[in-house]
Amino acid sequence: MHGIFGIYFIVGHHSALRYVLSSIVEELSKGPTKVVLHGNADPDAIASAFVVQSAFPDVVIWTPGGIDRMGKVMTKTLGIETVEGPDEPPGRLLVLDTSGPEQLPEGIDLKDAIVIDHHARNDRWSEAMYYYCDDGKSSCAEIVYELVKLAGMKMTREVALALMAGIITDTGMFKFAKPATLRVFSELMEQNGTQIDEATGLVSIDVDTSEKISQLRGAQRLKYWKVGDKIIAASQGSAFEASVCKALIGLGADIVFVGSQRGNMFRISARATQAMVRRGVHLGKLLGGIGTETTNGGGGHPGAAGITGMGDVEAILNISVDNAMKLLRNLDSSRD
Ligand SMILES: [Mn+2]
């Protein structure tokens, strides 16, 4: 099977994509399966795993890199069981919602793995037996929804609500949703009699004081650069990078990078406004490029991305800002 899917993807033929999904359905029906999720698994990842667990036999959800706060509210409310620890559970490996292998524990064998994702296409997954990547989807939940529909599964209310919550969080409450996302969402509501507030309730968390302080510190340490009438900002902190990014976008920045250093490891989150994305900014590609340049792992969506690795956070922040400035200048000159 190796490599065949790559050809289908380039052809992009609808029935060919469906063929790959049906092959995946067939494989998962054999069981057992261990679903593995990226570190700090978010509601989209958790929802996708939960749906697979409900539709196929003997599915264990493995979260070796932990679960984020919204994901934890969701697992608790829906009673979703996950296995944390470093020990690999038995079963066929299914990787969901994960942009690259570097987001998983080291030494995982990808030979028989199935990878389903909606981030920018990543050649580092080429070892996997099946790599189904649809970066036209706003969430992994939408792809998994297709998958279980093909499997002929009868959806429960809980499963529908989980998918809705995954879509809501990955689209920033529909801000980044595609028309097809809304069609899936309305289908989920209609067929299961579910309401939007039930789904948001699965992922609602109070912002605690430590997060607010991280945001304030991020603002305090902020540096910014002007390119034309656009503003690129960068800051450093020790926690809540994504939340600090959001706060700095709220202050008026168009593109933001927030990094933290832990020992010799660094972590950077990046965000761009939708207006920037519409003008051609793709932070997933921008950070992915840095990952290749520096052998760190980076990737993500056009408007939200991250990079982790070994090295000096300040240096990588500088490279990120430089690349973003170049990108904005190029976009400006290509418009003239
Ligand atoms: Mn996702």
Residues whose N, C-alpha, C, O or C-beta is under 5 A from the ligand:
A	BS01	MN	D44 D97 S139 C140 D170
